[in-house]
């Protein structure tokens, strides 16, 4: 049947009802979940909701994105139902006394995309039974190939004294075949869970595990006042990061590049690059693993 979501039996559709039962309060950690057959960008959808005053906890999931974005304006696309495309709305600058969450300072917001990367590693290890690592800041690698990415965007508050909302978008390649993989402009090959030999490629439990892991780490980080060290997030990130300890080349947003050894991640989530002239924190850039 043309146009039916059941024409590819390897890619069954998600069920909004089942996902809501599992993930939306009072049964789960999220406030509201929307499942869309197709959208331009889940990040754009959640950002629009944030500007309209949507409270924290919205999740938007799309079976297909037509204008998905990665970092630095890159395109992130996938065939329908071949991956996970989801974005969540967070308001870390607002205190939540009922949960024991103080307002997190904006200086800590840079940890949120790294938090999503840690959640990805945990979900893939638990459900797909694959060993995954992170290339700073938050590209999910299986071997030396990219399988997922994270894009965090700030949405300004409605008034000067209102803290920004954070939209956290995650794209994971699940059943993409070799001829469907995207081309990465930095030269890093792509893969999918299926191509990597995953034990499971059912998107429903994968998505549930991922969103629960994000919620769990966000709860720990919020309870610690946005402190990545006190919450254990920094240690978890370092344990998952394949960049630290490697010789790397950093393509900086300015167009310059920096070559040295990635020696750590500071308390703000910045990558520390050591060169013969000293150690420099990198806040943004494309990382190339040299060896």
N, C-alpha and C positions, 0 to 999 in steps of 0.2 A: 504494500500500500504506500504510494508515494507520499513523502513527508511525515510518515509515522515514525515516532521515536523507537519503535520496536523493529525497524527494518534491519538494524545491525544488532544481533543478539549478544555480541560481545560488549555492547555499550547500552545497557538498559537505562531508562530514565530514573532520576531520583524521585522520591516521594516527599512532597512538602509535608504531608500529614505525619509521616513517620519521623522525619527530621525534627518537626516541632515537638512531637511527644518526647523525643530523646533530649532535646537541647534547650527548649524554652522553659523559663521559670513557670511554675514551681518545681518542675521536674529537672530542670537543667540550668546552666549558668547564664543563658542569654535571654534578653527581654522580648525580642521579636525576630522572626525569620521570614524572609521573602525568597521564594524560588521562582526564577524567571527562565522561560524557555530560551529567550535570546535577549541580549541587551548590548548596548555599545560598550560600556565599561562598568563593572560593579563598583569600582572606586568612585567614578563620577556619580553613580546612583546614590551611594552612601553620602558623598559630599553634599549633594543636593538636599538630602534629608537632613543633614547636620545644619545646613544654612537655614532650613525651615524650622529648626528647633527640636528635632528628634532627640530624645534622651539617649544616654549611653545604652549599648546592648543590642543595637540593630545588627542583624546579619543579612547580607544579600548574597545569594548564590545564583550563578547563571550556568545553564547547560551549554551555552555558546556565547562568546563575546565577539563582537564585530569590530571593536575599537579598543581592545584591551591594551594597557600600557605597562611598560617596565620602567626601570630607572632611566633617567636622562632622555626621556621621551621616546624610548624604543617601543616597538610594537610587540605585544604578547598575544598570540592567537593560537587557537586549537580547534580541531574539528568538533562538531557537536558531540557532547557526552563522552569525549575522550580524555578529559582531565577534570580537575577541580579548579574553579574560578570563584573565589569568595572574597568579600570585604566586610569588615566589621567596624562599628562606630564606637570609639572610646572617648571619654571625657576625663582624662586623668587630672585635670586641674580643679575638679569639683570634689569636695569632700563628701564621703558617704558614711555618716556616723553609724548607721545601722549595720554596716559591714566592718566597722573599725578602720575605715580608709581615710586617712588625712589627704588633703590636696597634695598632689605631687608637683614638685617644682619643674618649670619648663626646661631647666638644664638637664633633667633626666629623661626627657622625651626621646632622645636619640637612641635609647635602649629598646624602644618598642619594636622596631623592625628586627633587631637582633633577638628579642624575645620570641617573635614569630618564627625565626630561623631555628631556635632551640626546639620549639613546639613541633616544627616540621620533622626534625631529626628524630624526635621521640615517636611521633606517629608512624613514620616510615619504618622505624626499627620494630615497633610493636606489631603492626598489621602486615606490612609487606615483608618483614624479616630480612631487610637489607641493611647493610652497614652504610650509612650516609654521613657526610661531613659538610661543613660550611666553609665556603670561600667568603672572606670578609667583604661586605658586611653580612649578607644573608642569602647568598646563592646556595641552594642545596645541590651537593655533588654526590654522585654515585660513581666511584672510581674517579676519573678525571672528566666526567661529563656532567653537564648541568641538567637537573631534573625539575627544579622549581625555583621560583624567585618571589621576592617580597617587595612591595612598594608602599611606603608610608607617606601620607600627605597631611599637612595641617590645614584646617579650615578655620579662618578667623572667627572670633566670637561676634555676636551681634552688637556688642557695645565695647568701648575701649577697655573697660575693667573686666570683661568676661574672657576667661582663658580659651585658647583655641581647642577645637576638637581634633582628634587624630583619626584618620581613616587608614586602616591597615588592610592592604590587599595581598592575597596569596594566590599564586597560580602554580599548579602541580600537574606535570605530564603523567597521566596514568596509563592509558592504552594506546598512545600514539605509536604508529608503525614507522619503520625507518624512513619511508618516503613522505611522511607527514611532519617530520621534525623541523622546527624552526632553525634558521641560520643565525648564529650569534655573531654580531659584528666585531667582537673582540677575539674571535677565533676559537672560543671554547666550544667543543662539540656538545650537542644536546642528546638526551636520552629520555626514556620513559620508564616507569616502574615495570611495565610488561617486558620491554626489551632488556631490562636489567635482571630479569628472572625473579620477579617478586612472587612471594608465596600467595599473595592475595591482591586482586586488582578491583575488588568491588568498591565503588566510590562511596557508597552509603556509610559503611563502617570506617572507611578512611577519613571521610569528612567529619564524622562524629568524633573520632579520636583526635583529629587535628584541632577542631574547635574546642574540645574539652581541654586539650593541652594548652592552647592559647589562654583560655579562661583561668586555668590553674596557675600558670606563671604570672598572669596579670594580677590575680588575687594576691600572690606572694609579694609581687613588686609593689602593689598599692599598699598592702598592709605594712610594708617596710618604708612607706613614705617616698616611694620612687627611688629607693637606694638599691642599685644593682648588686652591690657587695653584700649588704645585710640580708637581702632576699635570697642569696645563693645564685642569682642569675648570671653574674659575671663568671663564677667558677664553672657553671654548666655550659656557658658559651665557650669558654676556653677549652673545655674538654671536647667540644664538638668541632672546634675550628681547625681546619686543615691549613690555614694560611700562616698561623703563628709557627715560627721555626723555619719557614721557607725563605729562600731567595725569591724576591718578587720585583716586578716592575709595576709602578703605579702611574697610570695615565690620569693626570690631574685635570679638573674642570677647566683650568686656565689654558690647557693645551701643552703644558710642560709635562715632563715625566721624571720620575724619581726611582732609582734602583738601589736596593739594599736588602737587609734581612728584616723580616717581620718578627719583632721580638716580644710583642705582647699587645694587650688592649688595655687602655687606661680606664679610670673609673667613669669616664664619660662615654665609653664605647668607641673611642677613636683608636685606629690602628697605629701602633708605634713602629716606625721604620728606622733602623739603625744603619747609618752610612759611615764612611771614614771620618766625616766631619761632625758626627753627632747623631742624636736620636730626635726624630721629628714626628709629631702626631699628624695623622692624616684623617681629615673629617669626611672627605668624599673623594671618589675616584674609582676607576676601573683597575682591578688587580689582576695581574698576570703572574701565575706561578711559573717560575723559571726552572726549578728543579727541586 
